[in-house]
């Protein structure tokens, strides 16, 4: 199968424009992960590039299928200026490398914890993986390969992450919606959870 990363980058560029910055991170035993930054008006979007190079494999499988299996990249959208959100590059690369390092299958509804603040002073230590298909359309690949999904990440405070573990992703998203929560605000407070 042809290298999917040029196709993935082309899809990101067609949906988000030209990246104004990019950084690369390589972890021991993993492929290189890049994070591209796209600035459009009052929103900055960070997108991973490299997570979809290989399909995510079930960690219990004896052999990983080199073609079949879910593929994804991660997209985080925030408002610039209120926080040093460019420091999110390394945590995003860590999340994108987690399928290779930890054998995770990243899917909508999952919580991903970064083990610390998403950026300096951020009230968020984890993200909720949202459904793909909105901002960046899924990228169809030649059969039998699964399409590449561009999964939005929604930052969660520790309280929101704990509440989500008990009540589920849908319930938390409903709370955000009912509370008029600006999920792009890099310094927002936790939504009321009582």
mmCIF file of the C-alpha atoms, coordinates in Angstrom:
data_MODEL
# 
_entry.id   MODEL 
# 
loop_
_atom_site.group_PDB 
_atom_site.id 
_atom_site.type_symbol 
_atom_site.label_atom_id 
_atom_site.label_alt_id 
_atom_site.label_comp_id 
_atom_site.label_asym_id 
_atom_site.label_entity_id 
_atom_site.label_seq_id 
_atom_site.pdbx_PDB_ins_code 
_atom_site.Cartn_x 
_atom_site.Cartn_y 
_atom_site.Cartn_z 
_atom_site.occupancy 
_atom_site.B_iso_or_equiv 
_atom_site.pdbx_formal_charge 
_atom_site.auth_seq_id 
_atom_site.auth_comp_id 
_atom_site.auth_asym_id 
_atom_site.auth_atom_id 
_atom_site.pdbx_PDB_model_num 
ATOM 1   C CA . UNK A 1 1   ? 0.000   0.000   0.000  1.00 0.00 ? 1   UNK A CA 1 
ATOM 2   C CA . UNK A 1 2   ? 1.239   3.507   -0.789 1.00 0.00 ? 2   UNK A CA 1 
ATOM 3   C CA . UNK A 1 3   ? 2.340   5.789   2.044  1.00 0.00 ? 3   UNK A CA 1 
ATOM 4   C CA . UNK A 1 4   ? -0.850  7.345   3.449  1.00 0.00 ? 4   UNK A CA 1 
ATOM 5   C CA . UNK A 1 5   ? 0.785   10.349  5.138  1.00 0.00 ? 5   UNK A CA 1 
ATOM 6   C CA . UNK A 1 6   ? 1.046   12.542  2.005  1.00 0.00 ? 6   UNK A CA 1 
ATOM 7   C CA . UNK A 1 7   ? -2.677  11.901  1.402  1.00 0.00 ? 7   UNK A CA 1 
ATOM 8   C CA . UNK A 1 8   ? -3.455  12.724  5.021  1.00 0.00 ? 8   UNK A CA 1 
ATOM 9   C CA . UNK A 1 9   ? -1.474  15.964  4.870  1.00 0.00 ? 9   UNK A CA 1 
ATOM 10  C CA . UNK A 1 10  ? -3.213  16.916  1.614  1.00 0.00 ? 10  UNK A CA 1 
ATOM 11  C CA . UNK A 1 11  ? -6.612  16.327  3.267  1.00 0.00 ? 11  UNK A CA 1 
ATOM 12  C CA . UNK A 1 12  ? -5.603  18.492  6.255  1.00 0.00 ? 12  UNK A CA 1 
ATOM 13  C CA . UNK A 1 13  ? -4.411  21.285  3.952  1.00 0.00 ? 13  UNK A CA 1 
ATOM 14  C CA . UNK A 1 14  ? -7.580  21.200  1.859  1.00 0.00 ? 14  UNK A CA 1 
ATOM 15  C CA . UNK A 1 15  ? -9.749  21.426  4.993  1.00 0.00 ? 15  UNK A CA 1 
ATOM 16  C CA . UNK A 1 16  ? -7.675  23.767  7.175  1.00 0.00 ? 16  UNK A CA 1 
ATOM 17  C CA . UNK A 1 17  ? -5.401  25.702  4.788  1.00 0.00 ? 17  UNK A CA 1 
ATOM 18  C CA . UNK A 1 18  ? -1.628  25.949  4.908  1.00 0.00 ? 18  UNK A CA 1 
ATOM 19  C CA . UNK A 1 19  ? 0.037   25.133  8.227  1.00 0.00 ? 19  UNK A CA 1 
ATOM 20  C CA . UNK A 1 20  ? 1.950   28.055  9.727  1.00 0.00 ? 20  UNK A CA 1 
ATOM 21  C CA . UNK A 1 21  ? 4.146   25.839  11.928 1.00 0.00 ? 21  UNK A CA 1 
ATOM 22  C CA . UNK A 1 22  ? 5.041   22.189  12.392 1.00 0.00 ? 22  UNK A CA 1 
ATOM 23  C CA . UNK A 1 23  ? 7.066   20.199  14.870 1.00 0.00 ? 23  UNK A CA 1 
ATOM 24  C CA . UNK A 1 24  ? 8.200   16.581  14.904 1.00 0.00 ? 24  UNK A CA 1 
ATOM 25  C CA . UNK A 1 25  ? 8.621   14.237  17.851 1.00 0.00 ? 25  UNK A CA 1 
ATOM 26  C CA . UNK A 1 26  ? 10.064  10.738  17.792 1.00 0.00 ? 26  UNK A CA 1 
ATOM 27  C CA . UNK A 1 27  ? 9.696   8.373   20.728 1.00 0.00 ? 27  UNK A CA 1 
ATOM 28  C CA . UNK A 1 28  ? 11.898  5.337   21.189 1.00 0.00 ? 28  UNK A CA 1 
ATOM 29  C CA . UNK A 1 29  ? 10.472  2.446   19.175 1.00 0.00 ? 29  UNK A CA 1 
ATOM 30  C CA . UNK A 1 30  ? 7.856   4.508   17.328 1.00 0.00 ? 30  UNK A CA 1 
ATOM 31  C CA . UNK A 1 31  ? 7.454   6.231   13.997 1.00 0.00 ? 31  UNK A CA 1 
ATOM 32  C CA . UNK A 1 32  ? 7.890   9.993   13.833 1.00 0.00 ? 32  UNK A CA 1 
ATOM 33  C CA . UNK A 1 33  ? 4.809   12.043  14.770 1.00 0.00 ? 33  UNK A CA 1 
ATOM 34  C CA . UNK A 1 34  ? 4.404   15.568  13.472 1.00 0.00 ? 34  UNK A CA 1 
ATOM 35  C CA . UNK A 1 35  ? 2.037   18.221  14.788 1.00 0.00 ? 35  UNK A CA 1 
ATOM 36  C CA . UNK A 1 36  ? 0.898   20.881  12.332 1.00 0.00 ? 36  UNK A CA 1 
ATOM 37  C CA . UNK A 1 37  ? -0.521  24.229  13.448 1.00 0.00 ? 37  UNK A CA 1 
ATOM 38  C CA . UNK A 1 38  ? -3.213  25.957  11.398 1.00 0.00 ? 38  UNK A CA 1 
ATOM 39  C CA . UNK A 1 39  ? -4.369  29.475  12.296 1.00 0.00 ? 39  UNK A CA 1 
ATOM 40  C CA . UNK A 1 40  ? -7.698  30.696  10.978 1.00 0.00 ? 40  UNK A CA 1 
ATOM 41  C CA . UNK A 1 41  ? -9.226  33.858  12.406 1.00 0.00 ? 41  UNK A CA 1 
ATOM 42  C CA . UNK A 1 42  ? -9.628  33.484  16.155 1.00 0.00 ? 42  UNK A CA 1 
ATOM 43  C CA . UNK A 1 43  ? -9.001  29.719  16.209 1.00 0.00 ? 43  UNK A CA 1 
ATOM 44  C CA . UNK A 1 44  ? -5.752  27.745  16.216 1.00 0.00 ? 44  UNK A CA 1 
ATOM 45  C CA . UNK A 1 45  ? -5.948  24.096  15.235 1.00 0.00 ? 45  UNK A CA 1 
ATOM 46  C CA . UNK A 1 46  ? -3.271  21.527  15.989 1.00 0.00 ? 46  UNK A CA 1 
ATOM 47  C CA . UNK A 1 47  ? -3.385  18.342  13.911 1.00 0.00 ? 47  UNK A CA 1 
ATOM 48  C CA . UNK A 1 48  ? -1.216  15.259  14.244 1.00 0.00 ? 48  UNK A CA 1 
ATOM 49  C CA . UNK A 1 49  ? 0.424   13.679  11.214 1.00 0.00 ? 49  UNK A CA 1 
ATOM 50  C CA . UNK A 1 50  ? 1.875   10.196  11.542 1.00 0.00 ? 50  UNK A CA 1 
ATOM 51  C CA . UNK A 1 51  ? -0.578  8.352   13.767 1.00 0.00 ? 51  UNK A CA 1 
ATOM 52  C CA . UNK A 1 52  ? -2.399  7.008   10.691 1.00 0.00 ? 52  UNK A CA 1 
ATOM 53  C CA . UNK A 1 53  ? 0.736   5.575   9.040  1.00 0.00 ? 53  UNK A CA 1 
ATOM 54  C CA . UNK A 1 54  ? -0.136  2.179   10.524 1.00 0.00 ? 54  UNK A CA 1 
ATOM 55  C CA . UNK A 1 55  ? -3.560  0.839   11.477 1.00 0.00 ? 55  UNK A CA 1 
ATOM 56  C CA . UNK A 1 56  ? -4.297  0.635   15.197 1.00 0.00 ? 56  UNK A CA 1 
ATOM 57  C CA . UNK A 1 57  ? -4.178  -2.978  16.329 1.00 0.00 ? 57  UNK A CA 1 
ATOM 58  C CA . UNK A 1 58  ? -5.960  -4.853  19.071 1.00 0.00 ? 58  UNK A CA 1 
ATOM 59  C CA . UNK A 1 59  ? -3.314  -5.349  21.782 1.00 0.00 ? 59  UNK A CA 1 
ATOM 60  C CA . UNK A 1 60  ? -4.560  -8.911  22.355 1.00 0.00 ? 60  UNK A CA 1 
ATOM 61  C CA . UNK A 1 61  ? -4.016  -9.923  18.704 1.00 0.00 ? 61  UNK A CA 1 
ATOM 62  C CA . UNK A 1 62  ? -1.108  -12.274 18.083 1.00 0.00 ? 62  UNK A CA 1 
ATOM 63  C CA . UNK A 1 63  ? -0.173  -10.485 14.846 1.00 0.00 ? 63  UNK A CA 1 
ATOM 64  C CA . UNK A 1 64  ? -1.057  -6.942  13.856 1.00 0.00 ? 64  UNK A CA 1 
ATOM 65  C CA . UNK A 1 65  ? -2.590  -6.624  10.391 1.00 0.00 ? 65  UNK A CA 1 
ATOM 66  C CA . UNK A 1 66  ? -0.414  -4.188  8.392  1.00 0.00 ? 66  UNK A CA 1 
ATOM 67  C CA . UNK A 1 67  ? -3.372  -2.977  6.270  1.00 0.00 ? 67  UNK A CA 1 
ATOM 68  C CA . UNK A 1 68  ? -6.722  -3.501  8.023  1.00 0.00 ? 68  UNK A CA 1 
ATOM 69  C CA . UNK A 1 69  ? -7.704  -1.706  11.200 1.00 0.00 ? 69  UNK A CA 1 
ATOM 70  C CA . UNK A 1 70  ? -8.773  1.764   12.280 1.00 0.00 ? 70  UNK A CA 1 
ATOM 71  C CA . UNK A 1 71  ? -6.570  4.720   11.362 1.00 0.00 ? 71  UNK A CA 1 
ATOM 72  C CA . UNK A 1 72  ? -6.826  8.196   12.814 1.00 0.00 ? 72  UNK A CA 1 
ATOM 73  C CA . UNK A 1 73  ? -5.237  11.583  13.335 1.00 0.00 ? 73  UNK A CA 1 
ATOM 74  C CA . UNK A 1 74  ? -6.076  13.971  16.165 1.00 0.00 ? 74  UNK A CA 1 
ATOM 75  C CA . UNK A 1 75  ? -7.254  17.587  15.860 1.00 0.00 ? 75  UNK A CA 1 
ATOM 76  C CA . UNK A 1 76  ? -7.386  20.091  18.743 1.00 0.00 ? 76  UNK A CA 1 
ATOM 77  C CA . UNK A 1 77  ? -8.984  23.535  18.294 1.00 0.00 ? 77  UNK A CA 1 
ATOM 78  C CA . UNK A 1 78  ? -8.404  26.421  20.751 1.00 0.00 ? 78  UNK A CA 1 
ATOM 79  C CA . UNK A 1 79  ? -8.594  30.188  20.866 1.00 0.00 ? 79  UNK A CA 1 
ATOM 80  C CA . UNK A 1 80  ? -5.114  31.754  20.811 1.00 0.00 ? 80  UNK A CA 1 
ATOM 81  C CA . UNK A 1 81  ? -3.695  34.425  23.081 1.00 0.00 ? 81  UNK A CA 1 
ATOM 82  C CA . UNK A 1 82  ? -5.061  33.532  26.525 1.00 0.00 ? 82  UNK A CA 1 
ATOM 83  C CA . UNK A 1 83  ? -2.541  30.715  27.118 1.00 0.00 ? 83  UNK A CA 1 
ATOM 84  C CA . UNK A 1 84  ? 0.690   29.314  25.685 1.00 0.00 ? 84  UNK A CA 1 
ATOM 85  C CA . UNK A 1 85  ? -1.167  26.622  23.749 1.00 0.00 ? 85  UNK A CA 1 
ATOM 86  C CA . UNK A 1 86  ? 1.796   25.988  21.414 1.00 0.00 ? 86  UNK A CA 1 
ATOM 87  C CA . UNK A 1 87  ? 3.250   23.908  24.258 1.00 0.00 ? 87  UNK A CA 1 
ATOM 88  C CA . UNK A 1 88  ? 0.511   21.331  23.500 1.00 0.00 ? 88  UNK A CA 1 
ATOM 89  C CA . UNK A 1 89  ? 2.677   19.915  20.690 1.00 0.00 ? 89  UNK A CA 1 
ATOM 90  C CA . UNK A 1 90  ? 4.481   17.321  22.798 1.00 0.00 ? 90  UNK A CA 1 
ATOM 91  C CA . UNK A 1 91  ? 1.366   16.116  24.703 1.00 0.00 ? 91  UNK A CA 1 
ATOM 92  C CA . UNK A 1 92  ? -0.458  15.781  21.357 1.00 0.00 ? 92  UNK A CA 1 
ATOM 93  C CA . UNK A 1 93  ? 2.419   13.780  19.897 1.00 0.00 ? 93  UNK A CA 1 
ATOM 94  C CA . UNK A 1 94  ? 2.366   11.530  22.990 1.00 0.00 ? 94  UNK A CA 1 
ATOM 95  C CA . UNK A 1 95  ? -1.361  10.888  22.474 1.00 0.00 ? 95  UNK A CA 1 
ATOM 96  C CA . UNK A 1 96  ? -0.807  10.197  18.759 1.00 0.00 ? 96  UNK A CA 1 
ATOM 97  C CA . UNK A 1 97  ? 1.968   7.710   19.584 1.00 0.00 ? 97  UNK A CA 1 
ATOM 98  C CA . UNK A 1 98  ? -0.157  5.858   22.169 1.00 0.00 ? 98  UNK A CA 1 
ATOM 99  C CA . UNK A 1 99  ? -1.497  3.260   19.669 1.00 0.00 ? 99  UNK A CA 1 
ATOM 100 C CA . UNK A 1 100 ? 2.098   2.260   18.838 1.00 0.00 ? 100 UNK A CA 1 
ATOM 101 C CA . UNK A 1 101 ? 3.450   2.527   22.390 1.00 0.00 ? 101 UNK A CA 1 
ATOM 102 C CA . UNK A 1 102 ? 0.541   1.225   24.468 1.00 0.00 ? 102 UNK A CA 1 
ATOM 103 C CA . UNK A 1 103 ? -1.509  -0.709  21.914 1.00 0.00 ? 103 UNK A CA 1 
ATOM 104 C CA . UNK A 1 104 ? -4.501  1.602   22.376 1.00 0.00 ? 104 UNK A CA 1 
ATOM 105 C CA . UNK A 1 105 ? -7.260  1.904   19.819 1.00 0.00 ? 105 UNK A CA 1 
ATOM 106 C CA . UNK A 1 106 ? -8.310  5.558   19.885 1.00 0.00 ? 106 UNK A CA 1 
ATOM 107 C CA . UNK A 1 107 ? -12.016 5.896   19.126 1.00 0.00 ? 107 UNK A CA 1 
ATOM 108 C CA . UNK A 1 108 ? -14.830 8.409   19.707 1.00 0.00 ? 108 UNK A CA 1 
ATOM 109 C CA . UNK A 1 109 ? -15.979 8.490   23.317 1.00 0.00 ? 109 UNK A CA 1 
ATOM 110 C CA . UNK A 1 110 ? -12.550 7.556   24.690 1.00 0.00 ? 110 UNK A CA 1 
ATOM 111 C CA . UNK A 1 111 ? -10.706 9.605   27.283 1.00 0.00 ? 111 UNK A CA 1 
ATOM 112 C CA . UNK A 1 112 ? -6.995  10.168  26.777 1.00 0.00 ? 112 UNK A CA 1 
ATOM 113 C CA . UNK A 1 113 ? -4.959  11.373  29.748 1.00 0.00 ? 113 UNK A CA 1 
ATOM 114 C CA . UNK A 1 114 ? -1.686  13.238  29.232 1.00 0.00 ? 114 UNK A CA 1 
ATOM 115 C CA . UNK A 1 115 ? -0.483  12.871  32.831 1.00 0.00 ? 115 UNK A CA 1 
ATOM 116 C CA . UNK A 1 116 ? -0.186  16.626  33.344 1.00 0.00 ? 116 UNK A CA 1 
ATOM 117 C CA . UNK A 1 117 ? -1.425  19.945  32.021 1.00 0.00 ? 117 UNK A CA 1 
ATOM 118 C CA . UNK A 1 118 ? -2.084  20.055  28.249 1.00 0.00 ? 118 UNK A CA 1 
ATOM 119 C CA . UNK A 1 119 ? -0.018  23.290  28.187 1.00 0.00 ? 119 UNK A CA 1 
ATOM 120 C CA . UNK A 1 120 ? 1.516   25.411  30.983 1.00 0.00 ? 120 UNK A CA 1 
ATOM 121 C CA . UNK A 1 121 ? -1.198  26.512  33.396 1.00 0.00 ? 121 UNK A CA 1 
ATOM 122 C CA . UNK A 1 122 ? -3.947  24.623  31.546 1.00 0.00 ? 122 UNK A CA 1 
ATOM 123 C CA . UNK A 1 123 ? -6.855  23.416  33.689 1.00 0.00 ? 123 UNK A CA 1 
ATOM 124 C CA . UNK A 1 124 ? -7.028  20.304  31.451 1.00 0.00 ? 124 UNK A CA 1 
ATOM 125 C CA . UNK A 1 125 ? -5.139  17.038  31.933 1.00 0.00 ? 125 UNK A CA 1 
ATOM 126 C CA . UNK A 1 126 ? -7.093  14.870  29.506 1.00 0.00 ? 126 UNK A CA 1 
ATOM 127 C CA . UNK A 1 127 ? -9.211  15.031  26.385 1.00 0.00 ? 127 UNK A CA 1 
ATOM 128 C CA . UNK A 1 128 ? -12.431 13.469  25.190 1.00 0.00 ? 128 UNK A CA 1 
ATOM 129 C CA . UNK A 1 129 ? -12.232 12.004  21.685 1.00 0.00 ? 129 UNK A CA 1 
ATOM 130 C CA . UNK A 1 130 ? -15.195 13.250  19.613 1.00 0.00 ? 130 UNK A CA 1 
ATOM 131 C CA . UNK A 1 131 ? -16.786 11.895  16.429 1.00 0.00 ? 131 UNK A CA 1 
ATOM 132 C CA . UNK A 1 132 ? -14.976 12.461  13.134 1.00 0.00 ? 132 UNK A CA 1 
ATOM 133 C CA . UNK A 1 133 ? -16.395 13.872  9.921  1.00 0.00 ? 133 UNK A CA 1 
ATOM 134 C CA . UNK A 1 134 ? -17.202 17.439  10.923 1.00 0.00 ? 134 UNK A CA 1 
ATOM 135 C CA . UNK A 1 135 ? -14.186 19.683  10.500 1.00 0.00 ? 135 UNK A CA 1 
ATOM 136 C CA . UNK A 1 136 ? -12.029 17.378  8.356  1.00 0.00 ? 136 UNK A CA 1 
ATOM 137 C CA . UNK A 1 137 ? -13.764 14.731  6.256  1.00 0.00 ? 137 UNK A CA 1 
ATOM 138 C CA . UNK A 1 138 ? -12.643 11.119  6.631  1.00 0.00 ? 138 UNK A CA 1 
ATOM 139 C CA . UNK A 1 139 ? -10.055 10.064  4.060  1.00 0.00 ? 139 UNK A CA 1 
ATOM 140 C CA . UNK A 1 140 ? -11.058 6.930   2.164  1.00 0.00 ? 140 UNK A CA 1 
ATOM 141 C CA . UNK A 1 141 ? -8.175  4.581   1.327  1.00 0.00 ? 141 UNK A CA 1 
ATOM 142 C CA . UNK A 1 142 ? -7.973  1.734   -1.173 1.00 0.00 ? 142 UNK A CA 1 
ATOM 143 C CA . UNK A 1 143 ? -9.670  -1.453  0.052  1.00 0.00 ? 143 UNK A CA 1 
ATOM 144 C CA . UNK A 1 144 ? -9.142  -3.336  2.260  1.00 0.00 ? 144 UNK A CA 1 
ATOM 145 C CA . UNK A 1 145 ? -7.685  -0.459  4.310  1.00 0.00 ? 145 UNK A CA 1 
ATOM 146 C CA . UNK A 1 146 ? -9.989  1.416   6.689  1.00 0.00 ? 146 UNK A CA 1 
ATOM 147 C CA . UNK A 1 147 ? -10.430 5.174   6.146  1.00 0.00 ? 147 UNK A CA 1 
ATOM 148 C CA . UNK A 1 148 ? -8.376  7.697   8.104  1.00 0.00 ? 148 UNK A CA 1 
ATOM 149 C CA . UNK A 1 149 ? -10.600 9.484   10.607 1.00 0.00 ? 149 UNK A CA 1 
ATOM 150 C CA . UNK A 1 150 ? -9.742  12.967  11.885 1.00 0.00 ? 150 UNK A CA 1 
ATOM 151 C CA . UNK A 1 151 ? -10.837 12.866  15.506 1.00 0.00 ? 151 UNK A CA 1 
ATOM 152 C CA . UNK A 1 152 ? -11.493 16.152  17.335 1.00 0.00 ? 152 UNK A CA 1 
ATOM 153 C CA . UNK A 1 153 ? -10.137 16.361  20.882 1.00 0.00 ? 153 UNK A CA 1 
ATOM 154 C CA . UNK A 1 154 ? -12.174 18.174  23.546 1.00 0.00 ? 154 UNK A CA 1 
ATOM 155 C CA . UNK A 1 155 ? -10.118 19.219  26.607 1.00 0.00 ? 155 UNK A CA 1 
ATOM 156 C CA . UNK A 1 156 ? -11.494 18.014  29.964 1.00 0.00 ? 156 UNK A CA 1 
ATOM 157 C CA . UNK A 1 157 ? -10.793 19.231  33.476 1.00 0.00 ? 157 UNK A CA 1 
ATOM 158 C CA . UNK A 1 158 ? -10.013 16.500  36.038 1.00 0.00 ? 158 UNK A CA 1 
ATOM 159 C CA . UNK A 1 159 ? -13.552 16.879  37.467 1.00 0.00 ? 159 UNK A CA 1 
ATOM 160 C CA . UNK A 1 160 ? -15.112 16.508  34.012 1.00 0.00 ? 160 UNK A CA 1 
ATOM 161 C CA . UNK A 1 161 ? -12.954 13.445  33.286 1.00 0.00 ? 161 UNK A CA 1 
ATOM 162 C CA . UNK A 1 162 ? -14.019 11.805  36.566 1.00 0.00 ? 162 UNK A CA 1 
ATOM 163 C CA . UNK A 1 163 ? -17.691 12.642  35.901 1.00 0.00 ? 163 UNK A CA 1 
ATOM 164 C CA . UNK A 1 164 ? -17.395 11.245  32.352 1.00 0.00 ? 164 UNK A CA 1 
ATOM 165 C CA . UNK A 1 165 ? -16.017 7.938   33.711 1.00 0.00 ? 165 UNK A CA 1 
ATOM 166 C CA . UNK A 1 166 ? -19.203 7.526   35.767 1.00 0.00 ? 166 UNK A CA 1 
ATOM 167 C CA . UNK A 1 167 ? -21.840 8.980   33.424 1.00 0.00 ? 167 UNK A CA 1 
ATOM 168 C CA . UNK A 1 168 ? -20.342 8.496   29.947 1.00 0.00 ? 168 UNK A CA 1 
ATOM 169 C CA . UNK A 1 169 ? -19.151 10.684  27.090 1.00 0.00 ? 169 UNK A CA 1 
ATOM 170 C CA . UNK A 1 170 ? -22.643 11.505  25.801 1.00 0.00 ? 170 UNK A CA 1 
ATOM 171 C CA . UNK A 1 171 ? -23.763 12.802  29.198 1.00 0.00 ? 171 UNK A CA 1 
ATOM 172 C CA . UNK A 1 172 ? -20.705 15.051  29.489 1.00 0.00 ? 172 UNK A CA 1 
ATOM 173 C CA . UNK A 1 173 ? -21.200 16.423  25.978 1.00 0.00 ? 173 UNK A CA 1 
ATOM 174 C CA . UNK A 1 174 ? -24.836 17.127  26.857 1.00 0.00 ? 174 UNK A CA 1 
ATOM 175 C CA . UNK A 1 175 ? -23.688 19.034  29.979 1.00 0.00 ? 175 UNK A CA 1 
ATOM 176 C CA . UNK A 1 176 ? -21.313 21.102  27.859 1.00 0.00 ? 176 UNK A CA 1 
ATOM 177 C CA . UNK A 1 177 ? -24.063 21.843  25.342 1.00 0.00 ? 177 UNK A CA 1 
ATOM 178 C CA . UNK A 1 178 ? -26.658 22.751  27.979 1.00 0.00 ? 178 UNK A CA 1 
ATOM 179 C CA . UNK A 1 179 ? -24.110 24.905  29.818 1.00 0.00 ? 179 UNK A CA 1 
ATOM 180 C CA . UNK A 1 180 ? -23.128 26.810  26.659 1.00 0.00 ? 180 UNK A CA 1 
ATOM 181 C CA . UNK A 1 181 ? -19.511 25.735  27.256 1.00 0.00 ? 181 UNK A CA 1 
ATOM 182 C CA . UNK A 1 182 ? -16.908 27.233  24.912 1.00 0.00 ? 182 UNK A CA 1 
ATOM 183 C CA . UNK A 1 183 ? -14.729 24.157  24.388 1.00 0.00 ? 183 UNK A CA 1 
ATOM 184 C CA . UNK A 1 184 ? -12.158 26.267  22.521 1.00 0.00 ? 184 UNK A CA 1 
ATOM 185 C CA . UNK A 1 185 ? -11.503 28.511  25.537 1.00 0.00 ? 185 UNK A CA 1 
ATOM 186 C CA . UNK A 1 186 ? -8.004  27.507  26.746 1.00 0.00 ? 186 UNK A CA 1 
ATOM 187 C CA . UNK A 1 187 ? -8.705  28.711  30.292 1.00 0.00 ? 187 UNK A CA 1 
ATOM 188 C CA . UNK A 1 188 ? -12.363 27.773  30.757 1.00 0.00 ? 188 UNK A CA 1 
ATOM 189 C CA . UNK A 1 189 ? -13.639 26.418  34.045 1.00 0.00 ? 189 UNK A CA 1 
ATOM 190 C CA . UNK A 1 190 ? -15.271 23.045  34.537 1.00 0.00 ? 190 UNK A CA 1 
ATOM 191 C CA . UNK A 1 191 ? -18.923 22.840  33.555 1.00 0.00 ? 191 UNK A CA 1 
ATOM 192 C CA . UNK A 1 192 ? -21.280 22.532  36.590 1.00 0.00 ? 192 UNK A CA 1 
ATOM 193 C CA . UNK A 1 193 ? -21.626 18.809  37.303 1.00 0.00 ? 193 UNK A CA 1 
ATOM 194 C CA . UNK A 1 194 ? -24.106 18.657  40.191 1.00 0.00 ? 194 UNK A CA 1 
# 
